[in-house]
Amino acid sequence: MTTDAGRLAGTRVLVVDDDPDIRMAMALALRAEGAVVETAEDGSVALHRVEAFAPEALVLDLMLPGQSGFTVLEQCRKRQPPPVVVMVTANQGRRHASFAQSMGAHAYLVKPVPLARLIDAVATGLDR
């Protein structure tokens, strides 16, 4: 159900991508849906932000400097409750998609991702 405040009103979302343009576009789209968004440019920074910000959802690139998206996903799944994780990557390999989902990723989206599809994936993962 969509409200005037947006589908993600008040939801804490961490966007992790090493490309500043992609990171900014995703953050803006999520904010337009009411999310409270923080960003990180690499896996190491992302892990620190997960601890400090306690996001309900992560939009997570797979190929990151510092620590990979898989490492970030693995660490996030240990949190209680674990955040919804939407992997966003240029890697089209089915093996990577299967591995990400076996590790607990809610969705695996291949770039370029339409922003409406990204929002749908986050909202669906949160049951909104």
C-alpha atoms as one frame of an Amber mdcrd trajectory, in Angstrom:
protein
   0.000   0.000   0.000   1.433   3.371  -1.014   0.969   6.347   1.263   1.688
  10.034   0.756   4.872   9.551   2.767   6.146   6.880   0.359   6.377   3.117
   0.446   9.552   3.196   2.521   8.602   5.967   4.945  11.039   6.002   7.864
  12.859   2.844   6.750  16.619   2.938   7.339  18.418   1.887   4.140  22.156
   1.656   3.553  23.256   1.982  -0.102  26.682   0.477  -0.807  28.278   1.038
  -4.215  31.728   2.197  -5.288  30.338   4.219  -8.216  29.335   7.647  -6.823
  26.767   8.314  -9.571  24.996   5.005  -9.046  25.157   5.405  -5.258  23.638
   8.897  -5.470  20.879   7.873  -7.907  19.820   4.933  -5.753  19.918   7.032
  -2.587  17.795   9.774  -4.176  15.209   7.273  -5.425  14.945   5.625  -2.009
  14.671   8.996  -0.251  11.878   9.967  -2.646   9.986   6.963  -1.259  10.514
   8.222   2.302  13.530   6.115   3.306  16.221   7.429   5.623  19.345   6.680
   3.598  23.027   6.475   4.378  25.675   5.463   1.879  29.029   3.705   1.797
  31.596   3.485  -0.980  33.294   0.225  -0.015  32.760  -2.944   1.967  34.818
  -1.919   4.990  32.952   1.388   5.397  29.675  -0.485   4.873  30.357  -2.797
   7.809  31.033   0.189  10.075  27.825   1.898   8.899  25.813  -1.271   9.500
  26.916  -1.194  13.137  26.291   2.527  13.630  23.141   2.986  11.508  21.450
  -0.431  11.995  19.710  -0.397   8.606  16.540  -2.357   8.003  17.639  -2.858
   4.386  20.854  -2.780   2.366  21.265  -2.160  -1.330  24.603  -3.837  -1.843
  26.958  -3.959  -4.808  28.829  -7.237  -5.220  32.185  -5.958  -6.487  33.516
  -3.529  -3.887  36.910  -2.307  -2.761  37.898  -3.184   0.800  35.627  -6.149
   1.377  33.368  -7.796  -1.176  29.605  -7.613  -1.156  29.553 -11.298  -0.204
  31.584 -10.546   2.935  29.265  -7.682   3.855  26.225  -9.908   3.236  27.669
 -12.670   5.401  28.305 -10.261   8.292  24.867  -8.658   7.966  23.118 -12.015
   8.159  24.585 -12.448  11.668  22.686  -9.399  12.949  19.402  -9.830  14.790
  17.175  -9.121  13.097  19.114  -9.323   9.844  18.462  -6.539   7.340  16.854
  -7.210   3.990  19.681  -7.314   1.442  19.195  -6.494  -2.226  22.331  -7.266
  -4.222  22.887  -4.962  -7.200  25.707  -5.874  -9.553  26.963  -5.833 -13.101
  27.831  -9.530 -12.718  25.265 -11.540 -14.655  26.588 -14.936 -13.598  23.900
 -17.313 -12.370  26.356 -18.932  -9.998  26.857 -15.611  -8.188  23.100 -15.015
  -8.055  22.486 -18.480  -6.598  25.279 -18.051  -4.076  23.967 -14.631  -2.973
  20.468 -16.010  -2.506  21.783 -19.054  -0.615  23.545 -16.605   1.711  20.266
 -14.816   2.402  20.037 -12.047  -0.194  16.405 -11.187  -0.818  17.023 -10.199
  -4.445  19.842 -10.134  -6.993  19.448  -7.365  -9.564  21.714  -6.833 -12.568
  22.823  -3.292 -13.453  21.555  -1.115 -14.878  18.589  -1.518 -12.559  15.498
   0.594 -13.149  15.034   2.557  -9.928  11.363   1.541  -9.683  12.463  -2.108
  -9.708  15.015  -1.402  -6.979  12.369   0.225  -4.800  10.004  -2.698  -5.433
  12.696  -5.184  -4.381  13.407  -3.311  -1.144   9.700  -2.840  -0.375   8.896
  -6.488  -1.124  11.720  -7.652   1.115  10.282  -5.522   3.900   6.699  -6.684
   3.159   5.557  -3.186   2.213
